[in-house]
Amino acid sequence: MEESTGIFEHILQQVQAQSFFDWGAVVCAILYLYLISLENPWGWGWGIISCAFWAYAAYFQYDLYVDAILQLFYIVISFWGVYQWLKGEKDQEKLMISWLRTRDHIWLISTGLLASLIGGWLFETYTQAAAPYWDAFTTVFSIITTFLVIYKKIDNWIYWLLIDSVYVGLYWSRGGYLFSVLFLVYLFIVVKGYFSWRVLYKQQDVV
């Protein structure tokens, strides 16, 4: 019992010691994902702020270079997300929630795994990245899944469930305990988002 208490206190101290950039990224990221789970387009704005903090922390604090690049990509693509959600795909019609086809899953997964292997090898060979293959895996599939969010594919939540689970271990191994806690919180919001979007999907079919 005392050993468990000691471990908890150590983790709590580590979480409290996280930087301003860590906390900024975490708070804004939670707001982002929560609003996105409600299909609220203004969640993208909080995502942009979170990514700016996150890019700095990933690069300068944790040596996760691929993840830092990913955050910069998010900043750019988030503006496209806002546009798509506010204006829709065509003729300014509302973008509707939908499902991916099975063949789309097969193509995305196979392409994503191949890109992860190539990216992992490149970063292992040419950089000092801490976990090149896991870093590449989460980066590639996060990019893929972000596009699924932009185009309102319900399946995005299933992909995020896997990606965020990997991130928990990845950041924990690098001492990023606050980010690990964030991804644990993410897992609950992801489940909520999945069921919320299913309800919204059924409602739009009725309208």
Phi, psi and omega in degrees: 000315180296323179296318179296320179296320179296320178296317180297317180296322178296316179297318180298319178297320180294319179297317180294336182275358181295154187282171176302321181293323176299310182295319178300317179296318184293309183298313181293326180293321178295317177299318179302305186293323180297314180293322178296322179296339177264006183062036179263116185296339182286353173299330180299326179297315177295328178296321179298315179296316180301317183295326178296313176298316187294320180300318179297313182295316182297320184280309189272336184257325189242000179057031177260078189294321180295321180292326177297318177297320179301318181295322176295322176298318180302319181301315180293310186289338180296327177295324176293323178298316178300314181299312182298318183288327181276325186253336183087173184285316186223143171051029178058032174275153180295132178286125186265149175288138181208175179253152171283154173276159181302317181295331176293318177300314182300315181293316182295316182292314181295316179294319180296319179294319179297315179296325179295319179295316179295313180297319179298318179295317181298315182286330175291323184280321190247358179226177176257028181306138186290319182222074191303317184284317176293321178298316179294319180300309182294325179294308182299312184285335174292321177297312179302314185290329177299321176294327176295324177293313182303319181265015172055051173268122182304328183301341182303326182292327178292318177296317179297327180300316179289313183299313182294328177297319178294320181298326178305309180289324183297310181286329177298319181293338180260006180084008178272066188296324180296320177293326177297317177297320178303314183290334172294317176297319178306319183301321178291318180293324178299315178298316178299316181298320180300310182288327177296317180291329176296319178295314179298324179298315180292324180293321181290334176290331182283323183295000000 
